[in-house]
Every structure is written in structure tokens, then in C-alpha cells.
Amino acid sequence: MNDEIQRLQTALQAFAQEREWEQFHSPKNLAAALSVEAAELLEHFQWLTEEQSRSLPDAKRDAVAEEVADVFLYLLQLSDKLGIDPLDAARKKLQLNANKYPVERAKGTSKKYSEL
């Protein structure tokens, strides 16, 4: 596992232990919290046009960055609880997606792999 990811997971463990929060950090609860934070991230883009979503004002971008961090931190905690290396999982998933969406069939389309 990447050293930086491991250090961040260790810091998250210490943060939770200091507050006696481990009791609440079951995989189910962490997955639910992750979903809530992802919805809060999405909320910042609600009702924006495509163009507006691509050019956020600095204050909005900072708020989005905080939600990205929340999503990332919960994902790291969930990965830690389940013994999943998130970087390894991401690499494997990228390869699976490359197989599902070969360039010659997927280029320029948003169709799902089963529709290509």
C-alpha cells in the first residue's frame, strides 16, 4: 500500500480512537456516511449548468474540496476496516473498465458497456 495512504489511514484511526468513535465505524455505517457525503458533494452542483459546473467560483470550489475530502476520508476508513488497498482496487477496476470499454467501441459515446 502507498505510504501516504497508510499514514492517512493511521491518522484517521488515531482521530477516531481519541474520540472513542471506533464503536460507530462499522463497514455499514462508514458506507452510509460515505453515501451521505457524496450527496453533499452533489448538492453543490445541483441546478448548475454544465458550464457553471466547470468554472466554479473560488468559494464554491473550496466548499466542494471539503466535500471531496469527506468522501475520500470515509472511503479510506471503509477500505481500512475491510482490509482493502484502495489504490490496488482502483488499478484493478481501471483495467476491468478498459476491458469493458475498448477504445474502438467506446470512443466518443456514453453508452454502457452492455450497449456497445
N, CA, C and O of each residue as an XYZ file, in Angstrom:
464
protein
N       0.846     -1.180      0.000
C       0.000      0.000      0.000
C       0.891      1.243      0.000
O       1.973      1.238      0.587
N       0.441      2.279     -0.645
C       1.133      3.556     -0.702
C       1.366      4.106      0.706
O       0.464      4.080      1.543
N       2.576      4.601      0.962
C       2.918      5.116      2.294
C       2.031      6.276      2.717
O       1.632      6.371      3.878
N       1.725      7.155      1.773
C       0.897      8.322      2.103
C      -0.519      7.895      2.488
O      -1.107      8.446      3.418
N      -1.051      6.933      1.783
C      -2.385      6.400      2.123
C      -2.342      5.753      3.500
O      -3.237      5.967      4.318
N      -1.303      4.962      3.756
C      -1.170      4.302      5.060
C      -1.074      5.328      6.195
O      -1.689      5.152      7.246
N      -0.308      6.391      5.982
C      -0.188      7.430      7.019
C      -1.531      8.115      7.263
O      -1.883      8.418      8.403
N      -2.264      8.351      6.204
C      -3.571      8.984      6.358
C      -4.540      8.059      7.091
O      -5.309      8.515      7.937
N      -4.509      6.770      6.774
C      -5.369      5.818      7.480
C      -4.988      5.738      8.960
O      -5.864      5.653      9.821
N      -3.707      5.766      9.256
C      -3.254      5.743     10.648
C      -3.718      6.994     11.383
O      -4.146      6.915     12.534
N      -3.635      8.141     10.728
C      -4.113      9.386     11.329
C      -5.623      9.333     11.575
O      -6.102      9.822     12.598
N      -6.363      8.747     10.653
C      -7.804      8.595     10.831
C      -8.125      7.655     11.995
O      -9.056      7.902     12.762
N      -7.357      6.590     12.117
C      -7.542      5.668     13.246
C      -7.321      6.394     14.568
O      -8.117      6.254     15.496
N      -6.244      7.167     14.655
C      -5.937      7.913     15.879
C      -7.031      8.937     16.176
O      -7.456      9.087     17.321
N      -7.475      9.629     15.151
C      -8.538     10.622     15.302
C      -9.785      9.986     15.908
O     -10.373     10.530     16.842
N     -10.186      8.832     15.374
C     -11.377      8.138     15.866
C     -11.155      7.586     17.277
O     -12.045      7.670     18.122
N      -9.980      7.026     17.530
C      -9.691      6.461     18.849
C      -9.714      7.523     19.934
O     -10.259      7.296     21.014
N      -9.130      8.679     19.657
C      -9.116      9.771     20.639
C     -10.522     10.190     21.037
O     -10.739     10.654     22.156
N     -11.465     10.034     20.143
C     -12.846     10.445     20.378
C     -13.759      9.261     20.732
O     -14.964      9.429     20.922
N     -13.167      8.067     20.817
C     -13.910      6.834     21.075
C     -15.044      6.646     20.066
O     -16.173      6.316     20.430
N     -14.719      6.863     18.796
C     -15.691      6.737     17.723
C     -15.609      5.401     16.993
O     -16.468      5.106     16.161
N     -14.582      4.574     17.288
C     -14.458      3.301     16.550
C     -15.718      2.473     16.677
O     -16.069      1.729     15.761
N     -16.407      2.595     17.813
C     -17.626      1.822     18.039
C     -18.700      2.108     16.988
O     -19.584      1.282     16.759
N     -18.622      3.271     16.357
C     -19.613      3.659     15.357
C     -19.153      3.366     13.929
O     -19.930      3.491     12.983
N     -17.894      2.979     13.781
C     -17.296      2.858     12.449
C     -17.322      1.435     11.903
O     -16.289      0.877     11.533
N     -18.506      0.866     11.860
C     -18.666     -0.427     11.193
C     -18.629     -0.181      9.691
O     -18.885      0.936      9.243
N     -18.315     -1.208      8.908
C     -18.360     -1.018      7.455
C     -19.706     -0.476      6.970
O     -19.745      0.383      6.090
N     -20.799     -0.968      7.535
C     -22.133     -0.486      7.143
C     -22.281      1.005      7.418
O     -22.745      1.754      6.559
N     -21.891      1.432      8.606
C     -22.033      2.841      8.960
C     -21.113      3.733      8.132
O     -21.495      4.837      7.743
N     -19.914      3.259      7.867
C     -18.988      4.040      7.050
C     -19.489      4.157      5.612
O     -19.356      5.210      4.989
N     -20.064      3.075      5.087
C     -20.624      3.126      3.736
C     -21.801      4.107      3.686
O     -21.950      4.851      2.717
N     -22.627      4.106      4.721
C     -23.750      5.046      4.777
C     -23.245      6.484      4.861
O     -23.763      7.368      4.178
N     -22.246      6.716      5.689
C     -21.681      8.061      5.824
C     -21.051      8.513      4.506
O     -21.163      9.679      4.128
N     -20.401      7.600      3.820
C     -19.806      7.892      2.518
C     -20.891      8.329      1.529
O     -20.700      9.283      0.775
N     -22.006      7.643      1.536
C     -23.113      7.977      0.648
C     -23.676      9.366      0.973
O     -23.980     10.140      0.065
N     -23.811      9.671      2.234
C     -24.303     10.986      2.656
C     -23.348     12.083      2.194
O     -23.782     13.111      1.674
N     -22.053     11.866      2.385
C     -21.067     12.869      1.969
C     -21.042     13.030      0.455
O     -20.863     14.140     -0.047
N     -21.219     11.932     -0.279
C     -21.281     12.029     -1.741
C     -22.493     12.851     -2.165
O     -22.420     13.620     -3.123
N     -23.606     12.690     -1.454
C     -24.793     13.501     -1.751
C     -24.537     14.972     -1.442
O     -24.999     15.846     -2.177
N     -23.810     15.256     -0.370
C     -23.471     16.642     -0.046
C     -22.556     17.236     -1.118
O     -22.650     18.423     -1.429
N     -21.685     16.424     -1.673
C     -20.845     16.868     -2.777
C     -21.719     17.216     -3.985
O     -21.543     18.265     -4.604
N     -22.637     16.348     -4.304
C     -23.529     16.566     -5.434
C     -24.388     17.815     -5.255
O     -24.707     18.501     -6.225
N     -24.754     18.100     -4.025
C     -25.600     19.255     -3.745
C     -24.990     20.562     -4.266
O     -25.718     21.468     -4.672
N     -23.681     20.658     -4.255
C     -23.017     21.874     -4.739
C     -23.212     22.081     -6.241
O     -23.045     23.194     -6.740
N     -23.560     21.028     -6.953
C     -23.725     21.117     -8.400
C     -25.193     21.144     -8.830
O     -25.508     21.323    -10.006
N     -26.077     20.963     -7.854
C     -27.500     20.950     -8.164
C     -27.907     22.269     -8.807
O     -27.592     23.345     -8.300
N     -28.591     22.172     -9.899
C     -29.150     23.298    -10.655
C     -28.118     24.103    -11.445
O     -28.479     25.093    -12.082
N     -26.857     23.709    -11.419
C     -25.869     24.405    -12.233
C     -25.940     23.895    -13.671
O     -26.305     22.747    -13.921
N     -25.593     24.751    -14.584
C     -25.451     24.297    -15.971
C     -24.138     23.540    -16.084
O     -23.311     23.565    -15.173
N     -23.959     22.867    -17.213
C     -22.684     22.173    -17.455
C     -21.521     23.163    -17.356
O     -20.511     22.887    -16.709
N     -21.676     24.302    -17.995
C     -20.603     25.307    -17.991
C     -20.332     25.829    -16.581
O     -19.174     25.959    -16.185
N     -21.375     26.126    -15.826
C     -21.189     26.602    -14.453
C     -20.460     25.561    -13.606
O     -19.637     25.909    -12.759
N     -20.760     24.296    -13.834
C     -20.113     23.239    -13.052
C     -18.623     23.127    -13.366
O     -17.849     22.608    -12.562
N     -18.228     23.615    -14.538
C     -16.821     23.553    -14.944
C     -16.023     24.781    -14.509
O     -14.793     24.772    -14.568
N     -16.699     25.816    -14.081
C     -15.994     27.052    -13.703
C     -16.561     27.599    -12.403
O     -17.215     28.642    -12.386
N     -16.305     26.887    -11.326
C     -16.824     27.274    -10.020
C     -16.073     28.491     -9.475
O     -14.858     28.598     -9.643
N     -16.788     29.402     -8.827
C     -16.097     30.482     -8.118
C     -15.219     29.883     -7.011
O     -15.470     28.768     -6.553
N     -14.212     30.611     -6.592
C     -13.259     30.086     -5.603
C     -13.933     29.597     -4.326
O     -13.583     28.533     -3.816
N     -14.893     30.355     -3.801
C     -15.553     29.953     -2.553
C     -16.304     28.641     -2.733
O     -16.274     27.779     -1.854
N     -16.977     28.489     -3.870
C     -17.712     27.244     -4.152
C     -16.732     26.092     -4.344
O     -16.973     24.982     -3.870
N     -15.641     26.354     -5.030
C     -14.620     25.320     -5.248
C     -14.042     24.856     -3.915
O     -13.801     23.663     -3.730
N     -13.817     25.782     -2.984
C     -13.314     25.424     -1.658
C     -14.319     24.551     -0.906
O     -13.933     23.596     -0.232
N     -15.602     24.875     -1.022
C     -16.633     24.070     -0.372
C     -16.692     22.675     -0.991
O     -16.858     21.683     -0.281
N     -16.557     22.603     -2.305
C     -16.523     21.305     -2.993
C     -15.300     20.511     -2.536
O     -15.391     19.301     -2.332
N     -14.170     21.174     -2.376
C     -12.951     20.497     -1.923
C     -13.154     19.869     -0.544
O     -12.656     18.774     -0.284
N     -13.874     20.549      0.334
C     -14.148     19.982      1.660
C     -15.001     18.720      1.550
O     -14.774     17.749      2.272
N     -15.971     18.733      0.655
C     -16.808     17.542      0.472
C     -16.016     16.413     -0.173
O     -16.191     15.248      0.184
N     -15.149     16.750     -1.118
C     -14.276     15.731     -1.714
C     -13.442     15.079     -0.619
O     -13.275     13.859     -0.595
N     -12.921     15.903      0.285
C     -12.117     15.378      1.393
C     -12.945     14.460      2.278
O     -12.469     13.398      2.680
N     -14.175     14.851      2.589
C     -15.039     13.999      3.414
C     -15.270     12.646      2.743
O     -15.176     11.604      3.393
N     -15.571     12.660      1.450
C     -15.791     11.419      0.710
C     -14.528     10.559      0.753
O     -14.589      9.360      1.027
N     -13.395     11.182      0.479
C     -12.118     10.465      0.452
C     -11.793      9.867      1.819
O     -11.361      8.717      1.902
N     -11.994     10.633      2.887
C     -11.666     10.141      4.224
C     -12.563      8.976      4.639
O     -12.086      8.003      5.223
N     -13.850      9.071      4.342
C     -14.725      7.942      4.658
C     -14.371      6.715      3.820
O     -14.420      5.588      4.311
N     -14.018      6.937      2.569
C     -13.610      5.817      1.716
C     -12.352      5.149      2.266
O     -12.246      3.922      2.260
N     -11.402      5.950      2.740
C     -10.187      5.383      3.331
C     -10.500      4.601      4.599
O      -9.924      3.538      4.834
N     -11.411      5.123      5.420
C     -11.777      4.403      6.638
C     -12.456      3.078      6.303
O     -12.156      2.054      6.916
N     -13.361      3.095      5.339
C     -14.042      1.870      4.940
C     -13.040      0.863      4.384
O     -13.098     -0.322      4.713
N     -12.131      1.328      3.551
C     -11.095      0.454      2.994
C     -10.257     -0.162      4.099
O      -9.944     -1.352      4.065
N      -9.897      0.651      5.075
C      -9.089      0.177      6.196
C      -9.829     -0.901      6.982
O      -9.253     -1.940      7.304
N     -11.093     -0.663      7.289
C     -11.877     -1.634      8.067
C     -12.000     -2.975      7.345
O     -12.061     -4.027      7.981
N     -12.037     -2.930      6.004
C     -12.232     -4.160      5.231
C     -10.923     -4.736      4.684
O     -10.931     -5.755      3.994
N      -9.803     -4.085      4.993
C      -8.516     -4.589      4.523
C      -8.353     -4.481      3.017
O      -7.734     -5.339      2.389
N      -8.900     -3.442      2.449
C      -8.810     -3.209      1.012
C      -7.773     -2.118      0.745
O      -7.817     -1.051      1.357
N      -6.856     -2.386     -0.155
C      -5.907     -1.368     -0.595
C      -6.624     -0.554     -1.674
O      -6.840     -1.059     -2.776
N      -6.997      0.694     -1.380
C      -7.802      1.452     -2.342
C      -7.077      1.731     -3.661
O      -7.717      1.788     -4.711
N      -5.771      1.902     -3.624
C      -5.030      2.135     -4.861
C      -4.984      0.881     -5.715
O      -5.145      0.947     -6.934
N      -4.767     -0.251     -5.082
C      -4.766     -1.521     -5.812
C      -6.151     -1.794     -6.392
O      -6.276     -2.216     -7.542
N      -7.193     -1.550     -5.590
C      -8.562     -1.754     -6.075
C      -8.854     -0.836     -7.261
O      -9.495     -1.252     -8.226
N      -8.387      0.407     -7.189
C      -8.621      1.359     -8.283
C      -7.891      0.925     -9.554
O      -8.442      1.018    -10.650
N      -6.661      0.455     -9.408
C      -5.911     -0.025    -10.580
C      -6.613     -1.207    -11.240
O      -6.723     -1.278    -12.464
N      -7.085     -2.135    -10.406
C      -7.786     -3.313    -10.933
C      -9.085     -2.902    -11.626
O      -9.422     -3.433    -12.684
N      -9.799     -1.972    -11.041
C     -11.054     -1.527    -11.627
C     -10.813     -0.790    -12.937
O     -11.589     -0.936    -13.882
N      -9.752     -0.006    -13.002
C      -9.420      0.683    -14.246
C      -9.150     -0.324    -15.359
O      -9.565     -0.115    -16.499
N      -8.463     -1.407    -15.039
C      -8.200     -2.446    -16.030
C      -9.491     -3.152    -16.450
O      -9.694     -3.432    -17.631
N     -10.355     -3.434    -15.482
C     -11.649     -4.039    -15.812
C     -12.448     -3.130    -16.747
O     -13.064     -3.595    -17.705
N     -12.426     -1.818    -16.451
C     -13.147     -0.862    -17.297
C     -12.540     -0.778    -18.688
O     -13.257     -0.630    -19.678
N     -11.217     -0.874    -18.762
C     -10.557     -0.863    -20.074
C     -11.014     -2.063    -20.901
O     -11.176     -1.954    -22.117
N     -11.221     -3.196    -20.250
C     -11.706     -4.389    -20.951
C     -13.171     -4.246    -21.360
O     -13.562     -4.683    -22.442
N     -13.983     -3.630    -20.490
C     -15.397     -3.440    -20.790
C     -15.618     -2.385    -21.868
O     -16.555     -2.477    -22.662
N     -14.747     -1.389    -21.883
C     -14.905     -0.246    -22.778
C     -13.689     -0.090    -23.687
O     -12.928      0.866    -23.541
N     -13.501     -1.015    -24.620
C     -12.365     -0.881    -25.532
C     -12.508      0.404    -26.364
O     -13.611      0.784    -26.758
N     -11.392      1.047    -26.615
C     -11.386      2.331    -27.306
C     -12.166      2.268    -28.607
O     -12.960      3.161    -28.904
N     -11.944      1.221    -29.381
C     -12.575      1.146    -30.708
C     -14.102      1.096    -30.641
O     -14.768      1.426    -31.623
N     -14.674      0.686    -29.490
C     -16.138      0.631    -29.367
C     -16.694      1.750    -28.497
O     -17.841      2.160    -28.677
N     -15.900      2.246    -27.562
C     -16.420      3.198    -26.579
C     -16.065      4.656    -26.867
O     -16.641      5.559    -26.260
N     -15.151      4.891    -27.756
C     -14.677      6.257    -28.013
C     -15.824      7.167    -28.452
O     -16.523      6.889    -29.426
N     -15.998      8.263    -27.705
C     -16.967      9.277    -28.076
C     -18.417      8.968    -27.718
O     -19.320      9.704    -28.118
N     -18.652      7.898    -26.974
C     -20.028      7.559    -26.588
C     -20.130      7.367    -25.074
O     -19.170      6.962    -24.417
N     -21.288      7.660    -24.548
C     -21.502      7.466    -23.113
C     -22.331      6.209    -22.831
O     -22.809      6.018    -21.712
N     -22.498      5.365    -23.831
C     -23.270      4.134    -23.660
C     -22.596      3.202    -22.660
O     -21.371      3.157    -22.549
N     -23.417      2.470    -21.946
C     -22.920      1.454    -21.022
C     -22.304      0.317    -21.839
O     -22.696      0.079    -22.982
N     -21.342     -0.376    -21.243
C     -20.618     -1.451    -21.952
C     -21.560     -2.479    -22.554
O     -21.268     -3.038    -23.611
N     -22.675     -2.737    -21.906
C     -23.605     -3.743    -22.411
C     -24.370     -3.254    -23.648
O     -25.034     -4.043    -24.320
N     -24.275     -1.963    -23.943
C     -24.951     -1.398    -25.103
C     -24.000     -1.109    -26.267
O     -24.435     -0.688    -27.339
N     -22.717     -1.333    -26.053
C     -21.745     -1.029    -27.116
C     -21.776     -2.075    -28.221
O     -21.023     -1.973    -29.190
